[in-house]
Amino acid sequence: MNRANQFSRLSSALTMLALCLASAHGSDAKIAFSSNRDDNAEIYVMNADGSGQARLTFHSASDSLSAFSPDGQRIAFSSWRDGNSEIYIMNADGTGQTPLTNHPAADAHPAFSPDGLKIAFRTDRDGNQEIYMLGKGNLTNDPSQDTYPAFSPDGKKIAFQSNRDGNFEVYVMNADGTDPIRLTNSTAFDGAPCYSPDGSKIAFRSERDGNAEIYVMNSDGTAQTRITNNTFFDTAPAFSPDGLKIAFTTYRDGNAEIYIMNADGTAQENLTNNPADDFEPRFPLFEATEVIPSSFTILRGLLLFGGLPELFDSDDSRLVVQTDVFSPSDAPPVQIEVTGTSPTETPSELRFRFEGIASRQFIQRRILLYNYVTQSYEELHVGFAATSDEVIEIVITSNPSRFVEPGTREVKSLMTWRAAAISFFTGWIVGIDQTIWRITR
């Protein structure tokens, strides 16, 4: 058998082996919440099933009222660490805590716009509570109390609670503060609004039945429906990114706990179950999904060891490939293609993460993503491979759907390596520790 046929059969066999292994992608959906389990209110995060509860802020002052950025990468929150309530922002892992406001009045309750570029918040810097936009000024200007802003998913509207008609009701206004419209009309408290991800519904708290319960209505205020029914206090609803669940705060266990339920109110379940108070759950607007490769193909190169599972995790377990010394001189002697399946055809953001190593210096590495519009690979990274583990993350926010095949939702990446200059060291190798996509709906 000649050398070319032998390589072709090896490449085909590797592809078939990889296709036999199940592809998988796991939801990255998180819930940010506040808790005083460590003596004062701090910001925590957990998985949507209540697992992985982790503290993000560590300060003697109160940190609470958190809000995820739409992509789940940042968290805005209210903090008293400067002597009064100010708006802070941090990365989703708790690093990079930075103040966004600096005013002697109380600034609190931040809410991100769907594009992540604006933050609405409530403040009493005008003597009463008003809704402001960070860096822009006030959106409401009424002698009553306006608070609890929540953007619609298209960014055109802001829902809020106001007592401008005598008691607190849910209102909606344009995102520039114009044309406020009352949506609820009850003699009891209605407030704490939250839009569903598709913008068709608003969940809110109402005390019209004698105690605080969670209600849902259409975004125009029609079809107001009670979805919790108990004698205790239920408040602060938050839709999950897929719109199928609602997290909320309840006092039914004798203290504040975070519960989750189906969007119709069924299957209510305690997520936090802690003797301290856990409250104010918040999801990101969009759901990010980690997509692992479902197949790989070595287009050029010789497999030394490893297989598809070595590409899933950052664990120093590598797919190791040696140069193909019979490769044409104008072709990179190592070429590896990986394929996966996106959870959506129309992502708002697509990230590709590569982690790998080369056995020597001056090996040029290229990373390309397949563009299904142009039907060709698009080069997105060129650099020299490191001789110690190196992570490269490519972030696509402008038209990321071009990298997802319509119908099949296939995503595909190509990585190539070649010596940057003529070298007598023809037997160098590369190791790949991880290749994954992180796709946000």
C-alpha positions in Angstrom: 0.0 0.0 0.0 1.5 3.4 -0.9 2.0 6.1 1.6 -0.8 8.4 0.4 -3.4 5.6 0.5 -2.2 4.5 4.0 -2.7 8.0 5.3 -6.1 8.3 3.7 -7.3 5.1 5.3 -6.0 6.2 8.7 -7.7 9.6 8.4 -11.0 8.0 7.4 -10.8 5.5 10.3 -10.2 8.2 12.8 -13.3 10.1 11.5 -15.5 7.0 11.7 -14.2 6.3 15.2 -15.0 9.8 16.3 -18.5 9.8 14.8 -19.3 6.7 16.8 -18.8 8.6 20.0 -21.7 10.6 21.3 -21.6 14.4 20.9 -22.7 16.4 23.9 -23.3 19.9 25.0 -24.1 21.1 28.4 -26.0 24.2 29.5 -23.9 26.9 31.2 -27.0 28.5 32.7 -26.3 30.0 36.1 -28.3 31.8 38.8 -26.9 34.8 40.7 -28.4 35.4 44.0 -27.9 37.2 47.4 -27.4 35.4 50.7 -26.5 36.3 54.2 -25.3 32.8 55.1 -21.9 34.4 55.9 -23.3 37.0 58.3 -23.9 39.8 55.8 -25.4 39.9 52.3 -23.0 38.7 49.6 -23.4 37.7 46.0 -23.4 34.0 45.2 -23.8 32.0 42.0 -25.1 28.5 41.4 -26.1 26.2 38.6 -29.7 26.2 37.6 -30.3 22.9 39.5 -29.0 24.4 42.8 -25.6 22.7 42.6 -22.3 24.4 42.7 -23.2 27.2 45.1 -20.2 29.6 45.3 -19.6 32.9 47.0 -18.4 35.7 44.7 -18.1 38.8 47.0 -16.2 38.9 50.2 -16.8 42.2 52.0 -17.9 43.3 55.4 -20.5 45.6 53.8 -23.7 44.4 52.1 -23.6 43.3 48.5 -26.9 42.3 46.9 -29.4 42.9 44.1 -27.3 41.3 41.4 -28.0 41.3 37.7 -26.2 39.1 35.0 -25.1 40.7 31.8 -27.1 39.1 28.9 -24.2 36.8 28.0 -23.6 35.8 31.6 -20.0 37.0 31.6 -20.5 39.9 34.0 -22.6 40.7 37.1 -23.7 44.1 38.2 -24.7 44.5 41.8 -25.5 47.0 44.6 -22.8 47.4 47.3 -22.6 49.4 50.6 -18.8 49.1 50.8 -18.4 52.9 50.2 -20.7 53.9 53.0 -23.8 54.1 50.8 -25.4 52.0 48.1 -23.5 52.2 44.8 -23.6 50.1 41.6 -20.6 47.8 41.1 -19.7 45.4 38.3 -17.5 42.3 38.3 -16.7 39.3 36.1 -18.9 36.3 36.5 -16.3 34.5 38.6 -16.1 37.4 41.1 -12.9 39.0 39.8 -12.5 42.6 38.7 -14.9 44.3 41.1 -15.3 47.9 40.0 -17.6 50.7 41.0 -19.8 52.2 38.3 -21.5 55.0 40.3 -20.1 57.4 42.9 -22.8 59.5 44.4 -23.9 60.5 47.9 -27.4 59.2 47.2 -28.3 55.5 47.1 -27.9 53.8 43.7 -29.2 50.3 43.5 -31.0 47.5 41.6 -29.1 47.5 38.3 -30.5 46.0 35.1 -28.6 45.3 31.9 -29.9 46.1 28.4 -30.1 43.1 26.1 -27.0 44.3 24.1 -25.1 44.6 27.4 -24.1 48.2 26.7 -26.5 50.0 29.1 -27.4 49.6 32.7 -30.7 51.0 34.2 -30.9 51.4 38.0 -32.9 53.1 40.6 -31.6 56.0 42.7 -32.9 58.6 45.2 -30.5 61.3 44.1 -33.5 63.5 43.2 -35.0 63.1 46.6 -37.3 60.2 45.7 -36.7 56.9 43.8 -36.3 57.3 40.1 -35.1 55.1 37.2 -31.8 56.3 35.7 -29.7 55.1 32.9 -26.0 54.9 33.7 -24.2 57.8 32.1 -27.4 59.2 30.7 -29.5 60.6 33.6 -33.0 60.0 34.7 -35.6 58.1 32.6 -38.5 58.8 35.0 -39.3 62.1 36.6 -42.2 61.8 38.9 -42.7 62.7 42.6 -43.7 59.1 43.3 -41.3 56.1 43.8 -40.2 54.4 40.6 -38.0 51.4 41.0 -37.1 47.8 39.9 -36.3 48.3 36.2 -36.3 45.4 33.8 -35.5 45.6 30.1 -37.6 43.8 27.4 -35.5 41.3 25.4 -35.6 43.6 22.3 -34.3 46.5 24.4 -37.2 48.8 23.4 -39.1 48.8 26.7 -38.4 48.9 30.4 -40.9 47.5 32.9 -40.8 49.0 36.4 -42.9 49.3 39.6 -44.3 52.7 40.6 -46.7 54.1 43.2 -47.6 57.1 41.1 -51.3 56.1 41.1 -51.4 55.6 44.9 -50.1 52.1 45.3 -47.4 50.1 43.6 -48.3 48.8 40.1 -46.3 47.4 37.2 -45.7 50.0 34.4 -43.8 49.8 31.1 -42.1 52.7 29.2 -40.0 53.1 26.2 -36.3 52.6 26.9 -35.7 56.3 26.7 -38.3 56.9 29.4 -41.1 58.2 27.2 -44.7 56.9 27.2 -45.1 55.2 30.5 -48.2 52.9 30.6 -49.7 51.2 33.5 -50.1 47.4 33.1 -51.7 46.3 36.4 -54.6 47.9 38.2 -55.0 46.4 41.7 -55.7 47.9 45.1 -52.8 45.8 46.4 -49.1 45.8 45.7 -48.0 44.7 42.2 -44.3 44.9 41.3 -40.9 43.2 40.8 -41.5 42.7 37.0 -39.4 40.4 34.8 -39.7 39.7 31.1 -39.7 36.3 29.6 -36.8 35.7 27.1 -39.1 36.0 24.1 -40.7 39.2 25.4 -44.2 37.8 25.3 -44.7 37.6 29.1 -44.0 39.5 32.3 -43.8 37.7 35.6 -44.4 39.8 38.7 -45.3 39.8 42.4 -48.8 40.7 43.5 -50.5 40.9 46.9 -54.0 41.1 45.5 -54.9 37.7 47.2 -53.9 38.8 50.7 -50.2 37.7 50.5 -47.4 38.0 48.0 -47.7 35.5 45.1 -46.1 35.2 41.7 -48.2 36.1 38.7 -47.6 36.0 34.9 -49.3 38.3 32.3 -48.9 39.0 28.7 -46.5 41.9 28.1 -49.4 44.2 27.2 -50.9 43.5 30.7 -53.6 41.1 29.6 -54.3 37.6 31.0 -52.9 38.2 34.5 -52.6 34.7 36.0 -51.6 33.5 39.5 -49.0 30.7 39.4 -48.1 30.3 43.1 -50.7 29.6 45.8 -49.6 29.4 49.4 -49.9 31.4 52.6 -46.3 32.6 52.6 -44.4 35.4 50.8 -43.3 34.7 47.2 -41.5 37.4 45.3 -38.7 38.4 42.8 -39.5 36.1 39.9 -36.8 35.5 37.2 -37.3 33.6 33.9 -34.6 31.1 32.8 -32.9 31.8 29.5 -35.1 29.2 27.7 -38.3 30.6 29.2 -39.3 27.3 30.6 -38.6 28.0 34.3 -39.1 30.7 36.8 -36.8 31.1 39.8 -38.2 33.1 42.8 -37.7 34.0 46.4 -40.1 32.4 49.0 -40.5 32.4 52.7 -42.5 29.2 52.9 -39.7 27.3 54.8 -39.5 29.9 57.5 -36.7 31.9 55.9 -35.9 33.3 52.4 -35.0 30.5 50.0 -34.6 30.3 46.2 -37.1 28.1 44.5 -37.6 27.2 40.9 -40.7 26.1 39.0 -42.1 25.5 35.6 -43.3 28.7 33.9 -46.9 27.6 34.5 -46.2 27.3 38.3 -45.9 23.5 38.5 -43.1 21.4 40.0 -41.9 24.0 42.6 -38.5 23.0 44.0 -36.1 24.4 46.6 -32.7 25.2 45.2 -30.8 26.7 48.1 -32.1 24.9 51.3 -30.0 26.9 53.8 -30.9 28.2 57.3 -29.8 31.7 56.2 -31.7 34.0 53.8 -31.2 33.4 50.1 -33.0 35.9 47.8 -33.2 37.8 44.6 -32.3 35.1 41.9 -31.3 36.3 38.5 -30.5 34.4 35.3 -28.6 35.8 32.3 -30.9 36.7 29.4 -29.1 34.3 27.0 -28.1 30.7 27.6 -24.5 29.7 26.8 -23.9 26.1 25.8 -20.6 24.4 25.8 -20.3 22.3 22.6 -17.7 19.6 22.5 -16.5 18.0 19.2 -18.6 15.2 17.8 -15.8 14.2 15.4 -12.3 15.0 14.4 -10.3 14.3 11.3 -6.5 14.4 10.9 -6.2 15.8 7.4 -2.4 15.8 7.6 -0.1 14.3 10.2 0.4 11.1 12.1 -1.6 10.2 15.2 0.7 9.2 18.0 -1.9 8.8 20.7 -5.2 10.1 22.1 -8.6 10.4 20.6 -11.8 12.4 20.7 -12.3 12.4 24.5 -8.9 14.1 24.9 -10.4 17.2 23.2 -13.3 17.7 25.7 -11.6 19.0 28.8 -8.6 21.1 29.9 -6.9 18.3 31.8 -3.5 17.8 30.2 -4.8 14.6 28.5 -3.9 15.4 24.9 -4.5 14.3 21.3 -0.9 14.1 20.0 0.0 14.4 16.3 3.4 14.2 14.6 4.3 16.0 11.4 3.6 14.3 8.1 7.0 14.4 6.5 5.4 13.3 3.1 3.2 16.4 3.1 3.7 18.7 0.0 6.1 21.5 0.8 3.4 24.2 0.4 0.9 22.5 2.8 1.1 22.6 6.6 2.3 19.2 7.7 -0.2 19.0 10.6 -3.9 19.8 9.9 -6.8 18.8 12.2 -10.5 19.5 11.6 -13.1 19.3 14.4 -16.8 19.3 14.0 -19.7 19.9 16.5 -23.4 20.7 16.6 -24.6 24.1 17.7 -27.8 24.3 19.9 -29.1 27.1 17.7 -28.8 28.3 14.1 -28.9 32.0 15.2 -26.4 32.5 18.1 -25.9 35.9 19.6 -22.3 35.0 20.3 -19.9 32.2 19.3 -16.7 31.4 21.0 -14.1 28.8 20.1 -11.5 27.8 22.7 -8.3 26.0 21.8 -5.7 24.8 24.3 -2.5 23.1 23.0 1.2 22.8 23.0 4.1 22.3 20.4 7.3 20.4 21.0 9.5 23.2 19.7 9.6 26.9 19.0 8.8 28.7 15.7 5.8 26.6 14.7 3.2 28.7 13.2 -0.4 27.9 14.2 -3.5 28.9 12.4 -7.1 28.6 13.6 -10.0 28.8 11.1 -13.7 28.6 11.4 -15.9 27.3 8.5 -18.1 30.1 7.0 -21.2 28.4 5.7 -22.2 31.6 3.8 -19.0 31.7 1.7 -18.6 28.0 1.8 -14.9 28.4 2.9 -12.8 28.5 6.0 -12.2 31.9 7.5 -8.9 32.5 9.2 -9.4 34.1 12.7 -6.1 33.5 14.4 -2.4 33.2 13.4 0.4 33.0 15.9 3.4 30.9 17.0 2.5 27.8 19.0 3.9 27.8 22.6 6.0 25.1 24.1 3.9 25.1 27.2 0.1 24.9 27.4 -1.5 27.9 25.8 -5.2 28.9 25.5 -6.5 30.8 22.5 -10.2 32.0 22.6 -11.8 33.4 19.5 -14.9 35.5 20.2 -17.4 36.2 17.5 -20.2 38.7 18.2 -20.8 40.1 14.7 -22.9 37.8 12.6 -21.9 34.6 14.4 -24.6 32.6 12.5 -22.3 32.5 9.5 -20.4 29.8 11.3 -23.4 27.6 11.8 -24.8 25.5 9.0 -28.6 26.1 8.5 -30.6 23.0 9.1 -27.9 20.7 10.6 -26.5 23.4 12.9 -23.0 22.0 12.2 -20.0 24.0 13.4 -16.5 23.2 12.1 -12.9 24.4 12.9 -9.6 23.8 11.2 -6.2 24.0 13.0 -3.0 23.9 11.1 0.7 24.0 12.1 3.9 24.5 10.0 7.5 25.4 10.7 8.0 29.1 10.2 11.4 28.5 8.4 13.3 25.7 6.8 14.3 23.4 9.6 16.2 20.1 10.0 13.8 19.2 12.8 11.2 17.4 10.7 9.7 15.3 13.5 8.1 17.9 15.8 4.7 17.2 17.4 1.7 19.1 18.6 -0.6 18.2 21.5 -4.2 19.4 21.7 -5.7 19.5 25.2 -9.1 21.0 24.4 -11.2 22.3 21.5 -14.7 23.5 22.4 -17.3 26.0 21.2 -19.2 28.1 23.7 -22.4 29.2 21.9 -24.8 31.8 23.3 -28.4 31.7 22.1 
